Amino acid sequence: MKKFTNVADIGDLNAAVAEALEIKKNRFAYTELGRNKTLLMIFFNSSLRTRLSTQKAAMNLGMNVMVLDVNQGAWKLETERGVVMDGDKAEHLLEAIPVMGSYCDIIGVRSFAGLKNKEEDYQERVVEQFIKYSGRPVFSMEAATGHPLQSFADLITIEEYKTTARPKVVLTWAPHPKALPQAVPNSFAEWMNAADYELVVTHPVGYELDPRFVRSEQIEYDQRKAFEGADFIYAKNWSAFADENYGQVLSVDRDWTVDSQKMALTNNAYFMHCLPVRRNMIVTDEVIESERSLVIPEAANREISAQVVIKRLLESLETVSCND
């Protein structure tokens, strides 16, 4: 594996989950693999779980880790070609990327959507430039349109807790005061479809996601109907995707908040969320604190998903070395 930005990069999902569960039993079985290797984690945006889990995963593999907060501890970086750099951005990404690559063996990049230009966001210019110009294996720690490390952790969690081979998994929109990217729901739908679960996506009219991730027949606009018989409820807010409303908040309807009455419609479903979560907007206290809430085990599995990805990238380096 040379890069990791979506579900296709991970290959066979059954094999990936099996590897994850093996690693979970012994996180330090491959410490020699990363000896004298360095991971550079580059953050264009804030992070808690991604930073800590990915750094811990790399350390489990014996790696050195460097962390760069672009907007706090480095020059402001220009990402567009052809611009006259007479503003507050002192360095261009096209010089910065190969310099960064010269200091490390693997690069993780986190860069959110701007939610102003749909075409620009969905081209994934930042992470794609790192893949093209760094000369190093690159993995996404969340990009403009996807969050594959989170979705891999979600898959691991569902596999651990499911009681049927093909569970019904519901991705539900929930209200939020700010405009949020489509990255998490895009990836979640992508990974759930790849796993061949029964996926239902429920949201108000106007919040349809990119058809590349969600098929029209998977959409149910009646949230309560969608919840019926569900085994897992995954709550997440996202802003509008359609061209005319891209990045906008169209609704803050609290009737979409996940509460115990809606959870009672399910097949005693587990509740999931990627965190951080706005309590009593996304989900009520009662639901997130219940015995059926998986938000903490789910977050803990972020370490495992990251470790599988980094391990495979390290193994690709070993393959290249052997072939030289």
Secondary structure, 3 states (H helix, E strand, C coil): CCEECCHHHHCCHHHHHHHHHHHHHCCCCCCCCCCCCEEEEEECCCCCHHHHHHHHHHHHCCCEEEEEEHHHHCCCEECCCCCCCCCCCCEEHHHHHHHHHCCCCEEEEECCCCCCCHHHHHCCHHHHHHHHHCCCCEEECCCCCCCHHHHHHHHHHHHHHCCCCCCEEEEEECCCCCCCCCHHHHHHHHHHHHCCCEEEEECCCCCCCCCCCCCHHHEECCHHHHHCCCCEEEEECCCCCCHHHCCCCCCCCHHHCECHHHHCCCCCCEEECCCCCCECCCECHHHHCCCCECHHHHHHHHHHHHHHHHHHHHHHHHHHHHHC
